[in-house]
Amino acid sequence: MKKENKTRSTIRHTRAIQVDRQKRPIVDNITTEVEDIFRSIVHPLTLAQCDLFRAMGLRERTLILPVMVALLLSAIWRQITGTSELARLIRHEAVLWEQPRKVSQSALSQRLNTLPSELFLAILEPLLVIMQKRWQERDRPLPPEIAWALEKYVECLIVDGSTLDGLVKKVGLLRDTPETPLAGKMMGLLHLASQLPKQIWFDAKATSHDQSFWDKIATALKPDSLLLFDLGYTNFAYFLQLTQQDVTFITRAKSNLKYKLARSLVNTPTFRDSIVSIGTGTEKQQVRLVEVLYGGTWLRYLTNELDDTQLPARYLVALYYRRWTIERAYATVKRLLGLAYFWAGSQNAVELQLWSTWMVYAILIDVCDEVAELLKQSFERISIEMVYRAIYYYLNAVKRGDTRGFAQYLADGASNLGIVKRRRKEDKDIFKSWFLTIASSP
């Protein structure tokens, strides 16, 4: 009897991350500039939700909304690994805008399970609007395809989902479960240029299909916007809906796509641009099918922009390449900011951590963009991870009497600190040799 190949489990990797994080020493890595952003922007947004907090009939205990927001944001930025460590921290230190207070680990755990997560979401949503406005007010170079798209479209967005990792079985009600449950699925609608979310959704059911979010995605889109998404969102009914909403989309075409050729715009041995009909009945519509031969493989793209002068193939291909921006955003929140590790097992606690992590992400992106402006570099060239890691060196420099601000310190030492990404040779070669793309790789 042939032995079946077992799929490798991802749980071992997740547990390794958890063990590693639990053994890290607690650090104080919040700079004055970052703390100012928390105090001047996040704190007022938090206070604005206190009326809702009281309207929900929540009691004014020690762990009220401003305290919990300060605690969770500090925990994520400082990579604190659990509620017991966090409770010790607030007992001995001031946390952002909150002074030390007596808090037990059990009380903190209970609050994570009971404090309505929609309060944190109500803080995150206006924060994202503010951070996007701050991005728009800055001046830094943009990759040519992104600069072109921002001139043409009201918004340029990417959508994709990501499954959250396994919960810790030793937590609360999960102790007796036979299998390790996944924490759920998040769906992000990200601005292409700023890499800031426009909107984040969460579904506690980790097996939810990407297409189950289509109604929410469509509702969040403005007319004359551009939307990038991958093969998992292929749905002719929603393709037609986007066209009716005056939203331009770019996606990859499935290998088994059924279509009828209407007319050919370009047909060469390495490049084809055609108008084709897809779908049947009420879902039928015409789209453009762009096919490029690269490395012996035909890469195929679909768009509902039929005019190749309004969306030239070279911009179409280069813009779709930027879809990977959202994958990097997910890698940042899960790997760098610790969303691969959960403090508690309840859905409410997971959502609190999820919304808090995206708040911290937005602030970290804002800091990186300020550095990009000082360096006159496109944001794509700035390493988010190295900016975060450089906080250690900056704080030590401040202790030695350095009076520069954090962003200026990073800009001045960008080379030694690895702030600007190195250009990979393979990326240079791809964008120089591929005639349909624009040489602007990060």
Secondary structure as the mmCIF struct_conf table of DSSP 4:
data_model
#
loop_
_struct_conf.conf_type_id
_struct_conf.id
_struct_conf.beg_label_comp_id
_struct_conf.beg_label_asym_id
_struct_conf.beg_label_seq_id
_struct_conf.end_label_comp_id
_struct_conf.end_label_asym_id
_struct_conf.end_label_seq_id
HELX_LH_PP_P HELX_LH_PP_P1 LYS A 2 SER A 9
BEND BEND1 THR A 10 THR A 10
HELX_RH_AL_P HELX_RH_AL_P1 ILE A 11 GLN A 22
TURN_TY1_P TURN_TY1_P1 LYS A 23 LYS A 23
BEND BEND2 ARG A 24 ARG A 24
HELX_LH_PP_P HELX_LH_PP_P2 PRO A 25 ILE A 26
HELX_RH_AL_P HELX_RH_AL_P2 THR A 32 ILE A 37
HELX_RH_PI_P HELX_RH_PI_P1 PHE A 38 VAL A 42
HELX_RH_AL_P HELX_RH_AL_P3 HIS A 43 ALA A 48
TURN_TY1_P TURN_TY1_P2 GLN A 49 GLN A 49
HELX_RH_AL_P HELX_RH_AL_P4 CYS A 50 ALA A 55
TURN_TY1_P TURN_TY1_P3 MET A 56 GLY A 57
BEND BEND3 THR A 62 LEU A 63
HELX_RH_AL_P HELX_RH_AL_P5 LEU A 65 TRP A 77
TURN_TY1_P TURN_TY1_P4 ARG A 78 GLN A 79
BEND BEND4 GLY A 82 GLY A 82
HELX_RH_AL_P HELX_RH_AL_P6 THR A 83 HIS A 92
BEND BEND5 GLU A 93 GLU A 93
STRN STRN1 VAL A 95 VAL A 95
TURN_TY1_P TURN_TY1_P5 LEU A 96 TRP A 97
STRN STRN2 GLU A 98 GLU A 98
HELX_RH_AL_P HELX_RH_AL_P7 GLN A 105 THR A 114
BEND BEND6 LEU A 115 LEU A 115
TURN_TY1_P TURN_TY1_P6 SER A 117 SER A 117
HELX_RH_AL_P HELX_RH_AL_P8 GLU A 118 GLU A 137
BEND BEND7 ARG A 138 ARG A 138
HELX_RH_AL_P HELX_RH_AL_P9 PRO A 144 LYS A 152
BEND BEND8 VAL A 154 VAL A 154
STRN STRN3 CYS A 156 GLY A 166
HELX_LH_PP_P HELX_LH_PP_P3 LEU A 167 VAL A 168
TURN_TY1_P TURN_TY1_P7 LYS A 169 LYS A 170
BEND BEND9 VAL A 171 VAL A 171
HELX_RH_3T_P HELX_RH_3T_P1 GLY A 172 LEU A 174
TURN_TY1_P TURN_TY1_P8 ARG A 175 ASP A 176
BEND BEND10 PRO A 178 GLU A 179
STRN STRN4 LEU A 182 HIS A 191
TURN_TY1_P TURN_TY1_P9 LEU A 192 SER A 194
STRN STRN5 PRO A 197 ASP A 203
BEND BEND11 ALA A 204 ALA A 204
TURN_TY1_P TURN_TY1_P10 ALA A 206 THR A 207
HELX_RH_3T_P HELX_RH_3T_P2 ASP A 210 PHE A 213
HELX_RH_AL_P HELX_RH_AL_P10 TRP A 214 THR A 219
TURN_TY1_P TURN_TY1_P11 ALA A 220 ALA A 220
HELX_LH_PP_P HELX_LH_PP_P4 LEU A 221 LYS A 222
TURN_TY1_P TURN_TY1_P12 PRO A 223 ASP A 224
STRN STRN6 LEU A 226 LEU A 228
HELX_RH_3T_P HELX_RH_3T_P3 LEU A 231 TYR A 233
HELX_RH_AL_P HELX_RH_AL_P11 PHE A 236 GLN A 244
TURN_TY1_P TURN_TY1_P13 GLN A 245 ASP A 246
STRN STRN7 THR A 248 ARG A 252
HELX_LH_PP_P HELX_LH_PP_P5 ALA A 253 LYS A 254
TURN_TY1_P TURN_TY1_P14 SER A 255 ASN A 256
STRN STRN8 LYS A 260 ASN A 267
BEND BEND12 PRO A 269 THR A 270
STRN STRN9 PHE A 271 ILE A 278
BEND BEND13 GLY A 279 GLY A 279
HELX_RH_3T_P HELX_RH_3T_P4 GLY A 281 GLU A 283
STRN STRN10 GLN A 285 TYR A 294
TURN_TY1_P TURN_TY1_P15 GLY A 295 GLY A 296
STRN STRN11 THR A 297 THR A 303
BEND BEND14 ASN A 304 ASN A 304
TURN_TY1_P TURN_TY1_P16 ASP A 308 GLN A 310
BEND BEND15 LEU A 311 LEU A 311
HELX_RH_AL_P HELX_RH_AL_P12 ALA A 313 TYR A 321
HELX_RH_3T_P HELX_RH_3T_P5 ARG A 322 TRP A 324
HELX_RH_AL_P HELX_RH_AL_P13 THR A 325 ALA A 331
HELX_RH_PI_P HELX_RH_PI_P2 THR A 332 LEU A 336
BEND BEND16 LEU A 337 LEU A 337
TURN_TY1_P TURN_TY1_P17 LEU A 339 ALA A 340
BEND BEND17 TYR A 341 TYR A 341
BEND BEND18 TRP A 343 TRP A 343
BEND BEND19 GLY A 345 SER A 346
HELX_RH_AL_P HELX_RH_AL_P14 GLN A 347 LEU A 375
TURN_TY1_P TURN_TY1_P18 LYS A 376 LYS A 376
HELX_RH_3T_P HELX_RH_3T_P6 PHE A 379 ARG A 381
STRN STRN12 ILE A 382 ILE A 382
HELX_RH_AL_P HELX_RH_AL_P15 ILE A 384 ARG A 389
TURN_TY1_P TURN_TY1_P19 ALA A 390 ALA A 390
HELX_RH_AL_P HELX_RH_AL_P16 ILE A 391 LYS A 399
TURN_TY1_P TURN_TY1_P20 ARG A 400 GLY A 401
BEND BEND20 ARG A 404 ARG A 404
HELX_RH_AL_P HELX_RH_AL_P17 PHE A 406 ASP A 412
TURN_TY1_P TURN_TY1_P21 GLY A 413 GLY A 413
HELX_RH_AL_P HELX_RH_AL_P18 ALA A 414 LEU A 417
TURN_TY1_P TURN_TY1_P22 GLY A 418 GLY A 418
STRN STRN13 VAL A 420 VAL A 420
HELX_LH_PP_P HELX_LH_PP_P6 LYS A 421 ARG A 424
HELX_RH_AL_P HELX_RH_AL_P19 LYS A 425 SER A 433
TURN_TY1_P TURN_TY1_P23 PHE A 435 LEU A 436
BEND BEND21 THR A 437 THR A 437
BEND BEND22 ALA A 439 ALA A 439
#
